[in-house]
Each structure stands twice: as structure tokens, then as C-alpha cells.
Amino acid sequence: MTCITGVVKTEVISVEPKARTNLIPLEERIRMRAHQLYVERGNESGSELDDWLQAEEEIAAAEEEWKERE
């Protein structure tokens, strides 16, 4: 099971689809995860696109894994 979590603005972020019980839209989950990656890198700018693409990939992989388990 892949589940990546973190805290941004006191909210727990997860790429795990089942954890979306609060129905956060996909784009917002990607934005939050991309921001989390930025913070994990020490708030260094210059990799915004990489962060966004990585966040998309992680969330898509987690959704695919979740669908396979259903």
C-alpha cells in the first residue's frame, strides 16, 4: 500500500484515494502535494513544474492501486 502523507496548513494530505472522504478535488490534491514536495526540498524555488508532475504521478499511481484493490 502506498500512502504519502504530510501536513500543510494543519491539514493532513494524502495521495491515497480512499482518504478523500472529504472530497478534495483532484487538482487541489495535486496542488497540495506539489506544495508539500516544495517544502520538503527546503522551500527552494525553481522546481515547481517537477513538483507538480511528481505530485500528479504519485496521485495517479495511488488511484490506480486503489482501483485494483476494489
N, CA, C and O atoms as a GROMACS GRO file, in nm:
protein
  280
    1MET      N    1   0.084  -0.118   0.000
    1MET     CA    2   0.000   0.000   0.000
    1MET      C    3   0.088   0.124   0.000
    1MET      O    4   0.180   0.136   0.081
    2THR      N    5   0.059   0.216  -0.090
    2THR     CA    6   0.133   0.340  -0.098
    2THR      C    7   0.046   0.451  -0.040
    2THR      O    8  -0.066   0.474  -0.086
    3CYS      N    9   0.098   0.518   0.060
    3CYS     CA   10   0.026   0.631   0.118
    3CYS      C   11   0.129   0.733   0.162
    3CYS      O   12   0.210   0.707   0.251
    4ILE      N   13   0.126   0.849   0.101
    4ILE     CA   14   0.220   0.955   0.134
    4ILE      C   15   0.140   1.064   0.202
    4ILE      O   16   0.044   1.118   0.146
    5THR      N   17   0.178   1.097   0.323
    5THR     CA   18   0.103   1.198   0.396
    5THR      C   19   0.196   1.307   0.445
    5THR      O   20   0.318   1.290   0.447
    6GLY      N   21   0.139   1.417   0.482
    6GLY     CA   22   0.216   1.529   0.534
    6GLY      C   23   0.121   1.634   0.587
    6GLY      O   24  -0.001   1.616   0.586
    7VAL      N   25   0.175   1.743   0.633
    7VAL     CA   26   0.092   1.848   0.690
    7VAL      C   27   0.123   1.979   0.619
    7VAL      O   28   0.238   2.020   0.609
    8VAL      N   29   0.020   2.042   0.571
    8VAL     CA   30   0.029   2.176   0.513
    8VAL      C   31  -0.091   2.252   0.566
    8VAL      O   32  -0.205   2.208   0.552
    9LYS      N   33  -0.066   2.366   0.627
    9LYS     CA   34  -0.173   2.447   0.685
    9LYS      C   35  -0.259   2.364   0.779
    9LYS      O   36  -0.381   2.376   0.778
   10THR      N   37  -0.197   2.281   0.859
   10THR     CA   38  -0.260   2.194   0.958
   10THR      C   39  -0.356   2.091   0.900
   10THR      O   40  -0.435   2.033   0.973
   11GLU      N   41  -0.351   2.068   0.768
   11GLU     CA   42  -0.434   1.966   0.706
   11GLU      C   43  -0.346   1.847   0.671
   11GLU      O   44  -0.234   1.864   0.622
   12VAL      N   45  -0.395   1.728   0.696
   12VAL     CA   46  -0.322   1.609   0.656
   12VAL      C   47  -0.349   1.585   0.509
   12VAL      O   48  -0.464   1.582   0.465
   13ILE      N   49  -0.243   1.567   0.434
   13ILE     CA   50  -0.253   1.544   0.290
   13ILE      C   51  -0.219   1.400   0.262
   13ILE      O   52  -0.124   1.345   0.319
   14SER      N   53  -0.297   1.338   0.177
   14SER     CA   54  -0.270   1.201   0.140
   14SER      C   55  -0.296   1.184  -0.009
   14SER      O   56  -0.391   1.240  -0.062
   15VAL      N   57  -0.211   1.107  -0.075
   15VAL     CA   58  -0.238   1.074  -0.214
   15VAL      C   59  -0.327   0.952  -0.221
   15VAL      O   60  -0.372   0.914  -0.329
   16GLU      N   61  -0.354   0.889  -0.108
   16GLU     CA   62  -0.439   0.770  -0.102
   16GLU      C   63  -0.583   0.809  -0.133
   16GLU      O   64  -0.642   0.886  -0.057
   17PRO      N   65  -0.642   0.757  -0.242
   17PRO     CA   66  -0.777   0.797  -0.281
   17PRO      C   67  -0.881   0.770  -0.173
   17PRO      O   68  -0.972   0.851  -0.154
   18LYS      N   69  -0.870   0.660  -0.103
   18LYS     CA   70  -0.970   0.626  -0.002
   18LYS      C   71  -0.973   0.731   0.109
   18LYS      O   72  -1.075   0.748   0.175
   19ALA      N   73  -0.862   0.802   0.129
   19ALA     CA   74  -0.856   0.904   0.232
   19ALA      C   75  -0.927   1.031   0.189
   19ALA      O   76  -0.930   1.128   0.265
   20ARG      N   77  -0.984   1.034   0.069
   20ARG     CA   78  -1.050   1.153   0.018
   20ARG      C   79  -1.195   1.162   0.064
   20ARG      O   80  -1.279   1.212  -0.011
   21THR      N   81  -1.224   1.117   0.180
   21THR     CA   82  -1.363   1.119   0.224
   21THR      C   83  -1.419   1.260   0.230
   21THR      O   84  -1.541   1.278   0.227
   22ASN      N   85  -1.333   1.359   0.238
   22ASN     CA   86  -1.380   1.497   0.237
   22ASN      C   87  -1.394   1.552   0.095
   22ASN      O   88  -1.422   1.670   0.077
   23LEU      N   89  -1.374   1.468  -0.006
   23LEU     CA   90  -1.395   1.501  -0.147
   23LEU      C   91  -1.314   1.621  -0.196
   23LEU      O   92  -1.368   1.711  -0.259
   24ILE      N   93  -1.187   1.621  -0.168
   24ILE     CA   94  -1.099   1.726  -0.218
   24ILE      C   95  -1.081   1.703  -0.368
   24ILE      O   96  -1.043   1.593  -0.408
   25PRO      N   97  -1.107   1.803  -0.451
   25PRO     CA   98  -1.091   1.786  -0.596
   25PRO      C   99  -0.948   1.747  -0.633
   25PRO      O  100  -0.853   1.783  -0.565
   26LEU      N  101  -0.936   1.672  -0.741
   26LEU     CA  102  -0.807   1.620  -0.786
   26LEU      C  103  -0.702   1.730  -0.800
   26LEU      O  104  -0.591   1.716  -0.750
   27GLU      N  105  -0.736   1.839  -0.866
   27GLU     CA  106  -0.639   1.946  -0.887
   27GLU      C  107  -0.590   2.006  -0.754
   27GLU      O  108  -0.473   2.042  -0.740
   28GLU      N  109  -0.680   2.016  -0.658
   28GLU     CA  110  -0.642   2.069  -0.527
   28GLU      C  111  -0.548   1.972  -0.455
   28GLU      O  112  -0.453   2.014  -0.390
   29ARG      N  113  -0.575   1.840  -0.465
   29ARG     CA  114  -0.485   1.742  -0.404
   29ARG      C  115  -0.347   1.748  -0.468
   29ARG      O  116  -0.246   1.734  -0.399
   30ILE      N  117  -0.342   1.767  -0.599
   30ILE     CA  118  -0.213   1.778  -0.669
   30ILE      C  119  -0.142   1.904  -0.621
   30ILE      O  120  -0.022   1.900  -0.592
   31ARG      N  121  -0.214   2.015  -0.613
   31ARG     CA  122  -0.154   2.140  -0.568
   31ARG      C  123  -0.097   2.125  -0.427
   31ARG      O  124   0.014   2.170  -0.400
   32MET      N  125  -0.174   2.063  -0.339
   32MET     CA  126  -0.128   2.047  -0.201
   32MET      C  127  -0.005   1.957  -0.194
   32MET      O  128   0.089   1.985  -0.120
   33ARG      N  129  -0.005   1.848  -0.271
   33ARG     CA  130   0.111   1.757  -0.269
   33ARG      C  131   0.232   1.825  -0.331
   33ARG      O  132   0.344   1.807  -0.282
   34ALA      N  133   0.213   1.903  -0.439
   34ALA     CA  134   0.325   1.974  -0.501
   34ALA      C  135   0.385   2.073  -0.402
   34ALA      O  136   0.507   2.088  -0.394
   35HIS      N  137   0.300   2.141  -0.327
   35HIS     CA  138   0.349   2.235  -0.225
   35HIS      C  139   0.427   2.159  -0.117
   35HIS      O  140   0.530   2.206  -0.070
   36GLN      N  141   0.376   2.045  -0.080
   36GLN     CA  142   0.443   1.963   0.020
   36GLN      C  143   0.583   1.922  -0.028
   36GLN      O  144   0.678   1.925   0.050
   37LEU      N  145   0.595   1.885  -0.154
   37LEU     CA  146   0.726   1.849  -0.210
   37LEU      C  147   0.820   1.969  -0.206
   37LEU      O  148   0.938   1.955  -0.175
   38TYR      N  149   0.768   2.087  -0.238
   38TYR     CA  150   0.845   2.211  -0.232
   38TYR      C  151   0.899   2.235  -0.091
   38TYR      O  152   1.016   2.268  -0.073
   39VAL      N  153   0.813   2.218   0.008
   39VAL     CA  154   0.854   2.238   0.147
   39VAL      C  155   0.959   2.134   0.187
   39VAL      O  156   1.056   2.167   0.255
   40GLU      N  157   0.939   2.009   0.145
   40GLU     CA  158   1.035   1.903   0.176
   40GLU      C  159   1.174   1.933   0.117
   40GLU      O  160   1.275   1.890   0.173
   41ARG      N  161   1.178   2.006   0.006
   41ARG     CA  162   1.306   2.044  -0.055
   41ARG      C  163   1.366   2.167   0.011
   41ARG      O  164   1.471   2.215  -0.033
   42GLY      N  165   1.304   2.219   0.114
   42GLY     CA  166   1.358   2.334   0.183
   42GLY      C  167   1.311   2.467   0.127
   42GLY      O  168   1.382   2.567   0.138
   43ASN      N  169   1.193   2.469   0.066
   43ASN     CA  170   1.134   2.592   0.011
   43ASN      C  171   1.220   2.657  -0.096
   43ASN      O  172   1.219   2.779  -0.112
   44GLU      N  173   1.295   2.576  -0.169
   44GLU     CA  174   1.379   2.628  -0.277
   44GLU      C  175   1.297   2.633  -0.406
   44GLU      O  176   1.240   2.532  -0.448
   45SER      N  177   1.291   2.750  -0.468
   45SER     CA  178   1.215   2.764  -0.591
   45SER      C  179   1.297   2.712  -0.709
   45SER      O  180   1.417   2.686  -0.698
   46GLY      N  181   1.230   2.698  -0.822
   46GLY     CA  182   1.296   2.655  -0.944
   46GLY      C  183   1.255   2.517  -0.991
   46GLY      O  184   1.289   2.478  -1.102
   47SER      N  185   1.181   2.443  -0.910
   47SER     CA  186   1.140   2.308  -0.949
   47SER      C  187   0.989   2.292  -0.941
   47SER      O  188   0.939   2.182  -0.916
   48GLU      N  189   0.916   2.400  -0.963
   48GLU     CA  190   0.772   2.396  -0.949
   48GLU      C  191   0.707   2.296  -1.044
   48GLU      O  192   0.619   2.221  -1.003
   49LEU      N  193   0.750   2.295  -1.169
   49LEU     CA  194   0.693   2.202  -1.266
   49LEU      C  195   0.726   2.058  -1.227
   49LEU      O  196   0.639   1.971  -1.235
   50ASP      N  197   0.848   2.033  -1.184
   50ASP     CA  198   0.886   1.899  -1.140
   50ASP      C  199   0.800   1.855  -1.022
   50ASP      O  200   0.756   1.740  -1.016
   51ASP      N  201   0.777   1.945  -0.927
   51ASP     CA  202   0.694   1.913  -0.812
   51ASP      C  203   0.552   1.878  -0.856
   51ASP      O  204   0.493   1.782  -0.807
   52TRP      N  205   0.497   1.958  -0.947
   52TRP     CA  206   0.362   1.935  -0.995
   52TRP      C  207   0.352   1.800  -1.066
   52TRP      O  208   0.259   1.723  -1.041
   53LEU      N  209   0.447   1.772  -1.153
   53LEU     CA  210   0.445   1.646  -1.227
   53LEU      C  211   0.463   1.526  -1.134
   53LEU      O  212   0.398   1.422  -1.153
   54GLN      N  213   0.549   1.539  -1.036
   54GLN     CA  214   0.567   1.430  -0.939
   54GLN      C  215   0.440   1.407  -0.859
   54GLN      O  216   0.400   1.293  -0.835
   55ALA      N  217   0.376   1.516  -0.818
   55ALA     CA  218   0.251   1.506  -0.743
   55ALA      C  219   0.144   1.437  -0.828
   55ALA      O  220   0.073   1.349  -0.779
   56GLU      N  221   0.132   1.475  -0.954
   56GLU     CA  222   0.035   1.411  -1.044
   56GLU      C  223   0.063   1.262  -1.054
   56GLU      O  224  -0.029   1.180  -1.047
   57GLU      N  225   0.189   1.228  -1.072
   57GLU     CA  226   0.227   1.087  -1.088
   57GLU      C  227   0.195   1.006  -0.962
   57GLU      O  228   0.141   0.896  -0.971
   58GLU      N  229   0.228   1.060  -0.846
   58GLU     CA  230   0.202   0.990  -0.719
   58GLU      C  231   0.054   0.968  -0.698
   58GLU      O  232   0.012   0.859  -0.658
   59ILE      N  233  -0.026   1.070  -0.725
   59ILE     CA  234  -0.169   1.059  -0.703
   59ILE      C  235  -0.232   0.963  -0.803
   59ILE      O  236  -0.319   0.884  -0.767
   60ALA      N  237  -0.189   0.970  -0.928
   60ALA     CA  238  -0.242   0.877  -1.030
   60ALA      C  239  -0.206   0.733  -0.994
   60ALA      O  240  -0.290   0.644  -1.009
   61ALA      N  241  -0.084   0.709  -0.949
   61ALA     CA  242  -0.041   0.574  -0.910
   61ALA      C  243  -0.122   0.523  -0.792
   61ALA      O  244  -0.163   0.407  -0.789
   62ALA      N  245  -0.145   0.610  -0.695
   62ALA     CA  246  -0.223   0.570  -0.578
   62ALA      C  247  -0.368   0.540  -0.616
   62ALA      O  248  -0.426   0.445  -0.564
   63GLU      N  249  -0.425   0.618  -0.707
   63GLU     CA  250  -0.562   0.593  -0.752
   63GLU      C  251  -0.570   0.461  -0.827
   63GLU      O  252  -0.665   0.384  -0.808
   64GLU      N  253  -0.472   0.434  -0.912
   64GLU     CA  254  -0.470   0.309  -0.987
   64GLU      C  255  -0.459   0.189  -0.892
   64GLU      O  256  -0.530   0.090  -0.908
   65GLU      N  257  -0.372   0.200  -0.793
   65GLU     CA  258  -0.357   0.093  -0.695
   65GLU      C  259  -0.485   0.073  -0.617
   65GLU      O  260  -0.524  -0.041  -0.589
   66TRP      N  261  -0.552   0.180  -0.581
   66TRP     CA  262  -0.676   0.172  -0.506
   66TRP      C  263  -0.784   0.104  -0.589
   66TRP      O  264  -0.860   0.021  -0.538
   67LYS      N  265  -0.792   0.138  -0.719
   67LYS     CA  266  -0.891   0.076  -0.808
   67LYS      C  267  -0.867  -0.073  -0.821
   67LYS      O  268  -0.962  -0.151  -0.826
   68GLU      N  269  -0.740  -0.113  -0.826
   68GLU     CA  270  -0.707  -0.255  -0.838
   68GLU      C  271  -0.748  -0.334  -0.715
   68GLU      O  272  -0.778  -0.452  -0.724
   69ARG      N  273  -0.750  -0.269  -0.599
   69ARG     CA  274  -0.786  -0.337  -0.474
   69ARG      C  275  -0.936  -0.351  -0.459
   69ARG      O  276  -0.982  -0.433  -0.379
   70GLU      N  277  -1.013  -0.274  -0.533
   70GLU     CA  278  -1.160  -0.282  -0.520
   70GLU      C  279  -1.216  -0.410  -0.576
   70GLU      O  280  -1.337  -0.431  -0.574
   0.00000   0.00000   0.00000
